[in-house]
Amino acid sequence: MIKQAFNKETRSNKVVTLTTEFIVAGGGLAGVCAAIAAARAGTQVILVQDRPVLGGNASSEVRIWALGATSHMGNNNRWSREGGIIDEVMLENLKTNKDGNPLYFDAILLDKVAAEDNITLLLNTAAYQVNKSSERTIASIQAFCSQNSTEYTLAAPLFCDATGDGLVGFNAGASFRIGAESRHEFGELLAAEQESNQLLGHTLFFYSKKVDHVVEYKAPNFAYTQKEIGAIPRSKNIQGHDSGVKFWWVEYGGVRDTIYETEEIKWELWKIVYGIWDYIKNSGQFEDVDNLTLEWVGTVPGKRESRRFNGEYMLTQQNVVEQTSFYDAVSFGGWAIDIHPSEGIYSDKPACSQYHSKGVYQIPYRCFISKDIDNLFLAGRNISATHMAYGSTRVMITCAHGGQAVGTAAALCLEKSLTPKALTEHENMRQLQQKLNAFGHGIPGVPLDKSSSLVSQATLSASSELAFTGYTTSGQFMLLAQSSAQLLPFKKGSAPKVKVEVNVRQTTTLITQLRVSEKPENYTPELICKSIEVPLNTGRQTIELDFSDVVLNDQYGFITFIANEAVEIAISDQLISGTMAVFNKVHKAVSNTGKQAAPANSGIDEFEFWTPERRPKGQNLAIQLAPALNAYGVEQVNNGYLRPWLKTNAWVANLMDEQPCLTLTWPVPVVINQITLYFDTDADHALETVLMEHPENKMPYCVVSYRIKSADGTIIANVVGNYQTVNTIKIPEGITTDTLRIELDHPAEQVPAALFEIAVN
């Protein structure tokens, strides 16, 4: 029993002082990935989160689907899903939560953090003040937990601000920006002539569901009336059965202070949301809504924009559009420059304007470190970028990917006794890039350095290599209602001849083309190398296309068939790593109308979109090639690339090979402590975390089961049920052998075994 007498003076809360190596403030996806990355590198980490769950805007409190460069698969960024820790998280979510339950995603994030012994997690704990040891150095941060009435003093040599609003950086005195730069400050032609305070606003979501009886609804008194909702310009966007993030356009606050007026903004959004539900249920404008009930309304709005801090480099529109190369690239983006009118739902302008680049772009390390505070990293939406570039970098999976870079950099700083700014030296950056890529991070154009891997000393051989001559037809045909193409990896030299079966409904002429990208690393087919017009009579027939007089480099190309509703083309159920069918189609969710039309003098490119269909649609075109494309040699498992980039970068076995096997042989026995395999988990498929359902709970290209054996047949690893990209087999006691045999089982009857990379240490 506790009894305390009356105190004349005020009492103090319990005070706890914790000292560690790295403190991450903010438990959104960026903060989570920063904390996990640092912890896995051996760093002691405190992760401070002011909410009861992790995930920020991706959590069950807000419920925005997490996306990045894949952009709902609605742009030309092929195989662009972010790698590393966030890839691991997203594939875990797919495995256990393919229907997109936000509560399950909460648990996955908590599980990932709890699994790291080096992380101390403080939930419901808000960092609110900074203590400095000098004008450019943070000594500690003050935080308060509302649940245990405890004040914390958290001290460390390094800090990361992943709070979104940049509370730590702000309190520390770091320079920042709020609003939109003028066109002239950075030469960004898409920007307005004059700078402004206008921002992207907040959004608050709701979920509905259908039950087996009529549900009446009476709106609360604070809600806007049906008449007021009907007068809002965007009310025409309301669909009675939409739910959650499909109401992303219910946005407000961009003309207000998105930090200090957040509570007022939230109340306005509540008035709108409850009013919209009243409008859906009771206005008579919508059918089949009698049995709908309001299941959930958010209490925390999803914030889009507030402070952006000044780093050692500020990313601009030109960097995004021109795909600038940086020596210190540690992350990448690929979402469109996505700008919304600041008036949000009250604007009569389109809810957003999205301007895509022709491919992914690099984000340099210098954007993740404060220009002013020597021991402060930035992660998430507050990194150093202009308002225009921020329109792309702000999305959550891009933020998460950068978070891993920050956590890995912090660990390297501690290892080398360097400040974040001192780490920018070129050799340090190369080390950081290699540490990231070892986790499967996938920095565009930056391969994993294999010089220290024992694979470089081994002779590689395979039981088979796929000589790709095309796809086996399923016997089905697809109507060419939209222009369609087969995306293929071509080798330097003459293009192949192509055959394909078609079914012709009436006499017509089919236009076919061989296309490539202007930049070899892109997948925007703006260059037509050759066009062939094929006269066709009715009936089934095989057409031949001779592209052999076209000389290509090592890059991807498109065997293209222009839309013709008189023609059906044969399709295949086979899935081959590093290939896919793409279509010149519309994807309204990302402002894709088939072709990007750029405003005059905006610095934005005009080009066509050629994008895949989601499975179970999107079968490959059953084309045949001569000569075969030798794009899957065993040597590619040692070239350092972890996904398609200019070529497949994968070894793929022949489907007729009943037991695909890779063998590594050394001239003398070597000691092996770790083996890492990098599998194909279809980095093209977007893995939206909530609301959307996915057709599989694992990627169909991924090798599910395999065995690793030593020279004498001893089984080093027997893996069953794999669904992750990166598999690391640690051998603490080590094993001495001159041979490794890796036996992989085909994922499916129509999907051959594939492997991107092997590292042996």
C-alpha positions in Angstrom: 0.0 0.0 0.0 1.2 3.5 -0.8 0.2 6.6 1.2 1.6 10.1 0.7 0.8 13.0 2.8 -0.2 16.4 1.5 2.7 18.3 -0.3 2.9 22.1 -0.1 5.1 22.0 -3.2 4.2 20.5 -6.6 5.4 17.0 -7.2 7.6 15.9 -10.0 7.0 13.0 -12.3 9.3 10.0 -12.3 12.5 10.8 -14.3 14.5 8.2 -16.1 17.8 8.9 -17.9 18.9 6.5 -20.6 22.2 6.7 -22.5 22.7 4.8 -25.8 24.5 5.1 -29.1 21.8 6.2 -31.5 18.4 7.7 -30.8 15.6 7.7 -33.4 12.7 10.0 -32.7 9.6 9.0 -34.7 8.3 5.5 -35.3 6.9 5.8 -38.8 8.3 3.5 -41.5 11.4 5.7 -41.9 12.2 5.6 -38.2 11.5 1.9 -37.9 13.8 1.1 -40.7 16.5 3.4 -39.4 16.3 1.8 -36.0 16.4 -1.8 -37.3 19.3 -1.1 -39.7 21.4 0.4 -37.0 20.5 -2.3 -34.5 21.4 -5.1 -37.0 24.8 -3.4 -37.5 25.5 -3.8 -33.7 24.4 -0.3 -32.6 22.5 0.2 -29.4 19.3 2.2 -30.3 16.4 3.9 -28.6 13.3 4.3 -30.8 11.0 6.9 -29.4 7.4 6.9 -30.8 4.6 9.2 -29.6 1.8 6.8 -30.6 0.8 3.4 -29.2 1.7 1.7 -32.5 4.4 1.9 -35.1 4.0 2.8 -38.8 2.9 6.4 -38.7 0.7 7.1 -41.7 0.8 3.4 -42.5 -0.5 2.3 -39.1 -4.0 1.3 -38.1 -4.5 4.8 -36.7 -4.2 6.5 -40.1 -4.4 3.6 -42.7 -2.7 5.0 -45.8 -1.4 2.3 -48.0 2.4 2.4 -48.1 3.9 2.9 -51.6 7.0 4.1 -53.3 8.6 3.9 -56.7 6.3 1.2 -58.0 3.4 3.8 -57.9 0.6 1.2 -58.0 2.5 -0.2 -61.1 1.2 2.7 -63.0 4.4 4.2 -64.2 7.4 3.1 -66.3 9.6 2.1 -63.3 10.0 -1.6 -63.8 11.4 -3.8 -61.0 11.6 -0.7 -58.8 10.2 -1.9 -55.5 12.5 -0.8 -52.7 14.8 -3.4 -51.3 16.4 -4.1 -47.9 14.5 -3.9 -44.6 11.3 -2.4 -46.0 11.2 -5.2 -48.7 11.5 -7.7 -45.9 8.6 -6.0 -44.0 6.4 -5.8 -47.1 7.0 -9.4 -48.1 6.2 -10.5 -44.5 3.0 -8.5 -44.7 2.1 -10.1 -48.0 2.7 -13.6 -46.5 0.4 -13.1 -43.5 -1.8 -10.2 -44.6 -2.5 -10.3 -48.3 -6.0 -8.9 -47.7 -4.6 -5.7 -46.2 -5.8 -5.7 -42.6 -4.1 -2.6 -40.9 -4.1 -4.3 -37.5 -2.0 -7.1 -38.8 0.5 -4.6 -40.3 0.8 -3.0 -36.9 1.7 -6.3 -35.4 4.3 -7.1 -38.1 6.1 -3.8 -37.4 6.0 -4.4 -33.7 7.3 -7.9 -34.2 10.2 -6.7 -36.4 11.3 -4.1 -33.8 10.8 -6.4 -30.8 13.0 -9.1 -32.5 16.0 -6.7 -32.3 17.8 -7.0 -28.9 19.7 -3.8 -29.6 16.5 -1.7 -29.8 14.8 -0.1 -26.7 11.3 0.8 -27.8 9.5 3.6 -26.0 5.9 3.8 -27.2 3.4 6.5 -26.3 6.5 8.7 -25.6 6.7 12.1 -27.2 10.0 13.8 -27.6 9.4 17.5 -26.9 12.7 19.3 -26.2 16.3 19.1 -27.1 19.4 19.8 -24.9 22.6 20.9 -26.6 26.2 20.6 -25.5 27.2 23.2 -28.1 25.5 25.3 -30.7 25.9 22.6 -33.3 25.6 19.4 -31.1 22.6 17.7 -29.5 23.4 16.2 -26.1 20.0 14.7 -25.3 16.3 14.9 -25.9 13.5 15.2 -23.3 10.5 12.9 -23.8 7.3 12.1 -21.8 5.2 9.0 -21.7 1.6 9.7 -21.0 0.9 6.0 -20.1 3.5 5.6 -17.3 3.8 9.3 -16.3 7.5 9.1 -16.8 9.8 11.8 -18.1 12.9 10.6 -20.0 16.2 12.2 -20.7 17.7 10.3 -23.7 21.3 10.9 -24.4 23.5 9.6 -27.3 26.2 10.8 -29.7 23.9 10.5 -32.7 20.3 11.4 -33.3 17.8 10.9 -36.1 14.8 13.1 -36.6 12.1 10.9 -38.2 9.2 12.8 -36.5 7.6 14.0 -39.7 7.2 17.6 -38.5 10.9 17.7 -37.5 10.5 18.4 -33.8 14.0 17.4 -32.9 15.6 19.4 -35.7 13.4 22.4 -34.9 14.2 22.4 -31.2 17.9 21.9 -32.0 17.8 25.1 -34.1 18.4 23.5 -37.5 17.4 25.6 -40.5 14.3 24.5 -42.3 11.7 25.5 -44.9 7.9 25.5 -44.9 6.1 26.2 -48.1 6.9 26.3 -51.8 10.0 27.8 -53.4 9.8 30.2 -56.3 10.6 29.0 -59.8 13.8 31.0 -59.8 15.4 29.9 -56.6 16.4 26.5 -58.0 15.4 26.9 -61.6 12.5 24.6 -61.2 10.2 25.3 -64.1 7.2 23.5 -62.6 7.2 25.8 -59.6 5.3 29.1 -59.3 6.8 32.4 -60.1 6.6 33.5 -56.4 7.3 31.5 -53.3 4.4 30.9 -51.0 3.3 29.4 -47.7 1.0 26.9 -49.4 1.3 23.2 -48.5 -0.2 19.8 -49.1 -2.9 19.2 -46.5 -4.0 16.5 -44.1 -6.5 13.7 -44.8 -8.6 11.7 -42.4 -10.1 8.4 -43.5 -13.1 6.2 -42.6 -14.0 2.5 -43.2 -17.5 1.2 -44.0 -18.8 -2.4 -44.3 -22.0 -4.1 -45.3 -24.0 -6.0 -42.7 -27.1 -8.3 -43.0 -29.6 -5.7 -41.8 -30.6 -2.1 -42.4 -28.4 0.4 -40.5 -29.8 3.9 -39.8 -27.5 6.8 -39.3 -27.9 10.2 -37.7 -25.0 12.5 -38.1 -23.5 14.2 -35.0 -24.4 17.9 -34.7 -20.8 19.0 -35.5 -20.9 17.4 -39.0 -21.5 19.4 -42.1 -25.0 19.0 -43.5 -25.9 17.2 -46.7 -26.4 20.5 -48.4 -23.0 21.7 -47.3 -21.3 18.5 -48.4 -23.1 18.6 -51.8 -21.8 22.2 -52.3 -18.1 21.1 -51.9 -16.5 21.0 -55.4 -15.2 17.5 -54.9 -18.5 16.0 -53.7 -18.9 14.6 -57.2 -16.0 12.2 -56.4 -17.9 10.5 -53.6 -18.6 6.8 -54.3 -21.0 5.1 -51.8 -19.0 1.9 -51.5 -15.5 3.5 -51.4 -13.6 3.2 -48.1 -10.4 4.2 -46.5 -7.5 5.6 -48.5 -9.7 5.8 -51.7 -10.9 9.0 -50.1 -7.3 10.4 -50.2 -8.8 13.5 -51.8 -10.6 14.5 -48.6 -7.8 16.9 -47.9 -7.6 20.0 -45.8 -5.1 22.3 -44.2 -2.7 23.3 -46.9 -3.6 27.0 -46.4 -3.2 26.7 -42.6 -0.3 26.0 -40.3 0.0 22.2 -40.7 2.0 21.9 -37.4 0.4 24.2 -34.8 -3.1 24.1 -36.2 -3.3 20.3 -36.7 -6.1 19.9 -34.1 -8.2 22.5 -35.8 -7.5 20.9 -39.2 -8.6 17.5 -37.7 -11.9 18.9 -36.5 -12.6 20.3 -39.9 -11.9 16.9 -41.4 -14.2 15.2 -38.9 -16.9 17.6 -39.9 -16.3 16.6 -43.5 -16.0 12.9 -43.0 -19.1 12.5 -40.8 -21.0 14.8 -43.2 -19.9 12.6 -46.2 -21.2 9.5 -44.5 -24.5 11.3 -43.8 -24.6 12.3 -47.5 -23.9 8.7 -48.6 -26.5 7.2 -46.2 -29.3 9.7 -46.3 -29.2 11.9 -49.4 -30.8 9.4 -51.7 -28.0 9.9 -54.2 -26.5 6.4 -53.7 -27.8 2.9 -54.3 -27.4 -0.2 -52.1 -26.2 1.7 -49.0 -29.0 0.8 -46.6 -27.0 -2.0 -45.1 -23.7 -0.1 -44.9 -22.4 0.9 -41.5 -19.6 3.1 -40.4 -17.0 0.7 -39.1 -14.1 3.1 -38.3 -13.2 6.8 -38.4 -9.7 8.0 -38.0 -8.7 10.1 -35.0 -5.3 11.0 -36.3 -5.1 12.7 -39.7 -2.5 11.7 -42.2 -0.1 14.6 -42.6 1.5 15.3 -45.9 3.8 18.3 -45.5 5.3 20.6 -42.9 9.0 21.3 -42.3 11.8 20.3 -44.7 15.3 20.7 -43.3 18.3 22.2 -45.1 20.8 19.4 -45.6 24.2 19.3 -47.3 22.4 18.9 -50.6 18.8 19.8 -51.5 17.1 17.6 -54.1 15.3 19.5 -56.9 12.8 18.9 -59.6 15.7 18.6 -62.1 17.3 15.8 -60.1 14.0 13.8 -60.2 13.2 14.4 -63.9 16.7 14.1 -65.2 17.6 11.2 -63.0 20.8 12.8 -61.7 23.6 10.5 -60.7 25.2 11.1 -57.3 28.5 9.7 -55.9 26.8 9.4 -52.5 23.5 7.8 -53.7 22.1 5.7 -50.8 18.4 5.6 -51.8 16.0 6.1 -54.7 12.6 7.4 -55.5 10.1 6.9 -58.3 6.8 8.3 -57.2 5.6 11.1 -59.4 6.1 14.8 -58.5 2.6 14.8 -56.8 1.3 18.3 -56.1 -2.1 19.0 -54.6 -4.0 22.4 -54.5 -3.5 23.8 -51.0 -7.2 24.4 -50.6 -7.7 20.7 -50.7 -11.3 19.5 -50.8 -12.5 23.1 -51.2 -10.6 23.6 -54.4 -12.3 23.4 -57.8 -9.0 22.3 -59.3 -8.1 18.6 -59.8 -7.3 16.9 -56.5 -3.7 16.3 -57.6 -1.3 16.8 -60.5 1.2 14.0 -60.9 4.2 14.4 -63.2 6.3 11.2 -63.6 9.9 10.9 -64.6 11.0 8.3 -67.2 12.6 6.1 -64.6 13.8 6.0 -61.0 16.1 8.6 -59.6 18.9 8.5 -56.9 18.7 10.3 -53.6 22.1 11.3 -52.2 23.2 10.8 -48.6 23.7 14.5 -48.2 19.9 15.0 -48.2 19.7 12.9 -45.0 22.1 15.0 -42.8 21.4 18.4 -41.2 23.5 21.3 -42.6 23.6 22.9 -39.2 23.5 20.2 -36.5 26.6 18.1 -36.6 25.1 14.9 -35.0 21.6 15.0 -36.6 20.3 12.7 -39.3 17.0 13.3 -41.1 14.7 10.5 -42.2 11.2 10.5 -43.7 9.3 13.4 -45.2 11.5 16.1 -43.5 14.7 15.4 -45.6 16.4 18.1 -47.6 14.3 18.6 -50.8 12.5 21.4 -52.5 8.7 21.5 -52.4 8.7 20.1 -55.9 11.1 17.2 -55.3 9.3 16.6 -52.0 6.2 15.9 -54.0 7.9 12.6 -54.9 10.2 11.8 -52.0 7.4 12.2 -49.3 5.8 8.8 -49.9 6.2 6.2 -47.2 8.2 3.4 -48.8 10.7 6.0 -50.3 11.0 7.4 -46.7 11.5 3.9 -45.3 14.2 3.1 -47.8 16.0 6.3 -46.9 15.5 5.4 -43.2 17.6 2.2 -43.7 20.4 4.3 -45.3 20.4 6.6 -42.2 20.5 3.7 -39.7 23.3 2.0 -41.5 25.2 5.4 -41.8 24.8 6.0 -38.1 26.4 2.6 -37.3 29.2 3.3 -39.7 29.8 6.7 -38.1 30.1 5.1 -34.7 32.4 2.4 -36.1 34.7 5.0 -37.7 34.3 7.7 -35.0 33.0 10.2 -37.6 30.3 12.8 -37.7 27.5 12.3 -40.3 29.0 15.1 -42.4 32.5 13.6 -42.2 31.1 10.4 -43.6 30.5 12.1 -47.0 34.1 11.4 -48.1 34.0 9.3 -51.2 35.6 6.1 -49.8 33.2 6.2 -46.8 30.3 6.5 -49.2 31.5 3.4 -51.1 31.6 1.5 -47.8 28.1 2.7 -46.9 26.7 1.7 -50.3 28.2 -1.7 -50.0 26.8 -2.3 -46.5 23.3 -1.3 -47.8 23.5 -3.4 -50.8 24.6 -6.4 -48.8 21.1 -6.2 -47.2 19.5 -6.1 -50.7 18.9 -2.4 -50.6 19.2 -2.0 -54.4 20.7 1.4 -55.1 20.1 2.0 -58.9 23.3 1.7 -60.8 25.4 0.7 -57.8 26.2 -3.0 -57.8 27.3 -5.0 -54.7 31.1 -5.1 -54.6 31.9 -8.8 -54.7 35.7 -8.5 -54.4 35.7 -9.7 -50.8 33.2 -12.5 -51.5 34.7 -16.0 -51.9 32.5 -16.4 -54.9 35.0 -14.3 -56.9 37.6 -17.0 -56.2 35.4 -19.9 -57.2 34.6 -21.6 -60.5 30.8 -21.4 -61.1 28.9 -24.0 -63.0 25.2 -24.8 -63.4 23.2 -27.9 -64.3 21.5 -25.8 -67.0 21.1 -22.3 -68.3 17.9 -21.1 -69.9 18.5 -20.2 -73.5 15.4 -18.1 -74.0 13.6 -18.9 -77.2 10.2 -17.6 -76.1 7.1 -18.6 -74.2 5.0 -21.8 -74.5 1.5 -20.8 -75.6 -1.3 -21.6 -73.2 -3.7 -22.0 -76.2 -5.4 -18.8 -75.2 -5.6 -15.5 -77.1 -5.8 -11.9 -75.9 -7.6 -9.2 -77.9 -5.3 -6.4 -78.9 -7.8 -3.8 -77.5 -4.8 -1.8 -76.3 -1.3 -1.6 -77.6 0.7 -4.4 -76.0 4.4 -5.3 -75.8 6.7 -7.9 -74.5 9.6 -6.5 -72.5 12.8 -8.5 -73.1 16.5 -8.3 -72.2 18.5 -7.9 -75.4 22.2 -8.5 -75.7 24.6 -6.3 -77.7 24.3 -7.2 -81.3 21.5 -7.9 -83.8 18.0 -8.1 -82.6 16.2 -11.4 -83.0 13.5 -12.5 -85.5 10.1 -13.0 -83.9 7.2 -15.3 -84.5 3.8 -15.2 -82.9 0.5 -16.8 -83.5 -2.5 -14.5 -84.0 -6.2 -15.0 -84.6 -7.6 -12.4 -87.1 -11.3 -11.6 -86.9 -11.3 -9.6 -90.2 -8.8 -8.5 -92.8 -6.6 -5.8 -91.4 -3.0 -4.6 -91.1 -1.1 -5.1 -87.9 1.5 -2.5 -86.9 4.5 -4.0 -85.0 7.5 -2.2 -83.6 10.8 -2.8 -81.9 11.3 0.0 -79.3 13.9 0.9 -76.7 14.5 3.6 -74.1 16.6 6.6 -74.8 18.5 5.9 -71.5 19.4 2.3 -71.5 18.6 1.9 -67.8 15.0 3.1 -68.3 11.8 1.3 -69.4 10.2 4.1 -71.3 10.0 3.0 -75.0 10.3 6.3 -76.7 12.6 5.2 -79.5 11.2 3.2 -82.4 14.0 1.2 -83.9 12.0 -0.4 -86.6 8.3 -0.6 -87.5 6.8 -3.5 -89.6 3.3 -3.5 -91.0 1.9 -7.0 -91.4 -1.2 -7.5 -93.8 -3.5 -10.1 -92.3 -6.3 -12.2 -93.6 -9.0 -13.7 -91.3 -8.2 -16.9 -89.3 -5.4 -18.2 -87.1 -1.9 -17.8 -88.5 1.7 -17.3 -87.4 3.3 -14.0 -88.3 7.1 -13.5 -88.6 8.8 -10.2 -87.8 12.4 -9.7 -88.8 14.2 -7.2 -86.6 17.6 -8.7 -87.2 18.9 -5.6 -89.1 18.6 -3.6 -85.9 21.7 -3.4 -83.7 21.2 -3.1 -80.0 23.2 -2.6 -76.9 22.8 -4.5 -73.6 19.4 -3.1 -72.6 15.8 -3.9 -72.4 13.6 -3.6 -75.5 9.9 -3.9 -76.4 8.4 -6.1 -79.1 5.4 -4.0 -79.6 1.9 -4.7 -81.1 -0.2 -1.6 -81.8 -3.8 -1.8 -80.7 -6.0 -3.5 -83.3 -9.4 -4.9 -82.3 -9.5 -7.2 -85.4 -6.5 -9.1 -83.9 -6.1 -11.6 -81.0 -2.6 -12.6 -80.0 -1.5 -15.8 -78.4 -0.5 -15.6 -74.7 1.4 -17.8 -72.2 1.1 -18.8 -68.6 4.9 -19.0 -68.2 6.6 -16.6 -65.9 10.3 -16.0 -66.6 12.4 -13.8 -64.4 13.4 -10.4 -65.9 10.6 -10.4 -68.5 7.0 -9.2 -68.6 4.2 -8.0 -70.8 3.3 -4.3 -70.7 0.5 -2.3 -72.1 -0.1 1.3 -73.2 -3.0 1.7 -70.9 -4.7 4.2 -68.5 -4.1 4.1 -64.7 -6.2 7.0 -63.3 -4.9 6.4 -59.7 -1.5 7.9 -60.7 -2.7 10.4 -63.3 -1.7 8.0 -66.1 -3.9 8.5 -69.2 -1.6 6.5 -71.4 0.6 9.4 -72.2 2.0 12.2 -70.0 1.2 15.6 -71.3 3.5 18.2 -69.7 2.6 21.9 -69.1 4.4 24.2 -71.4 7.9 25.2 -70.2 7.6 23.1 -67.1 10.7 21.0 -67.4 8.6 17.9 -67.4 8.9 15.2 -70.1 6.1 14.0 -72.4 6.1 10.2 -73.0 3.9 7.2 -73.2 3.2 4.9 -70.3 3.7 1.1 -70.8 2.7 -0.7 -67.7 1.9 -4.2 -66.6 -1.4 -5.7 -65.6 -1.7 -7.1 -62.1 -1.9 -10.8 -61.8 -3.9 -12.9 -62.4 -4.0 -10.8 -65.6 -1.0 -9.7 -67.6 0.1 -13.0 -69.2 3.2 -12.9 -71.4 2.8 -12.7 -75.1 3.6 -16.2 -76.6 6.3 -14.9 -78.9 9.1 -17.1 -80.3 12.7 -15.8 -80.8 15.5 -16.7 -83.1 18.3 -16.8 -82.2 17.7 -17.5 -78.5 18.4 -14.7 -76.0 21.3 -15.9 -73.8 20.3 -13.7 -71.0 20.5 -16.1 -68.0 24.2 -17.2 -67.7 25.5 -18.5 -64.4 28.1 -15.8 -64.3 25.4 -13.3 -63.5 25.1 -14.5 -59.9 28.4 -12.8 -59.3 28.0 -9.5 -61.1 26.7 -7.6 -58.0 23.3 -6.6 -59.4 20.3 -7.7 -57.3 17.5 -7.1 -59.8 17.2 -6.4 -63.6 19.3 -3.4 -64.6 20.3 -3.1 -68.3 20.0 -6.9 -68.3 18.4 -9.6 -66.3 21.3 -10.1 -63.9 19.8 -13.5 -63.0 20.8 -17.1 -63.5 17.7 -19.0 -64.6 17.5 -22.8 -65.0 15.9 -24.6 -67.9 12.4 -25.8 -66.9 13.3 -29.3 -68.2 16.1 -29.5 -65.6 14.4 -31.6 -62.9 17.0 -30.6 -60.2 18.5 -27.2 -61.0 21.9 -26.9 -59.3 24.6 -24.3 -59.0 28.1 -25.5 -58.1 30.9 -23.4 -56.7 34.4 -25.0 -56.8 37.6 -23.6 -55.2 41.1 -24.7 -56.1 41.8 -25.2 -52.4 39.4 -25.6 -49.4 38.1 -22.4 -48.0 36.5 -21.5 -44.6 32.9 -20.4 -45.0 31.0 -18.6 -42.2 28.1 -17.1 -44.1 26.2 -17.7 -47.4 23.7 -15.1 -48.7 21.3 -15.8 -51.6 19.3 -13.1 -53.4 16.1 -14.4 -54.9 13.6 -13.0 -57.3 10.5 -11.7 -55.4 9.1 -9.8 -58.3 10.3 -6.3 -57.5 7.9 -5.0 -60.0 4.8 -5.8 -58.0 3.5 -3.1 -55.7 2.7 -4.3 -52.2 0.1 -1.9 -50.9 -0.3 -2.5 -47.2 -4.0 -1.8 -46.6 -7.3 -2.0 -48.3 -6.1 -3.5 -51.6 -6.0 -7.3 -51.8 -3.2 -9.2 -53.5 -3.6 -12.4 -55.6 -0.9 -14.3 -53.8 0.7 -14.5 -50.4 4.2 -14.8 -52.0 5.8 -13.8 -55.2 5.4 -16.6 -57.8 9.0 -16.2 -59.1 10.5 -16.8 -55.7 12.3 -20.1 -55.0 10.5 -21.7 -52.1 12.7 -24.6 -51.3 16.4 -25.2 -51.7 19.4 -27.1 -50.2 23.0 -26.1 -49.7 25.6 -29.0 -49.5 29.3 -29.2 -49.0 31.8 -31.3 -51.0 31.0 -34.5 -49.1 27.2 -34.0 -49.4 26.8 -32.6 -45.9 23.6 -30.5 -45.8 24.5 -27.0 -44.6 21.0 -25.7 -45.1 17.7 -27.2 -46.0 15.2 -24.4 -46.5 11.5 -24.9 -47.1 8.8 -22.2 -47.3 11.0 -19.3 -48.3 9.2 -16.1 -49.5 11.9 -13.5 -48.8 14.4 -11.9 -51.2 17.5 -12.1 -49.1 18.3 -15.4 -47.4 21.4 -15.4 -45.1 22.7 -18.7 -43.8 25.1 -18.2 -40.9 27.6 -20.9 -39.9 28.9 -19.7 -36.6 31.5 -22.6 -36.3 32.4 -22.3 -40.0 32.8 -25.0 -42.5 35.9 -25.9 -44.6 35.2 -27.2 -48.1 36.3 -26.8 -51.7 32.8 -27.2 -53.1 29.3 -25.8 -52.5 26.3 -27.3 -54.2 23.1 -25.2 -54.2 20.1 -27.2 -55.3 17.0 -25.2 -56.0 13.5 -26.4 -56.8 11.4 -24.7 -59.5 8.8 -22.5 -57.9 6.1 -23.9 -60.1 5.5 -26.0 -63.3 5.5 -22.9 -65.4 8.1 -20.9 -63.4 11.8 -21.8 -63.6 14.2 -21.4 -60.7 16.1 -18.2 -60.7 18.7 -16.5 -58.5 20.1 -13.0 -58.8 23.2 -13.2 -56.6 25.3 -15.3 -54.3 27.7 -14.0 -51.6 30.0 -16.3 -49.6 32.1 -15.1 -46.8 
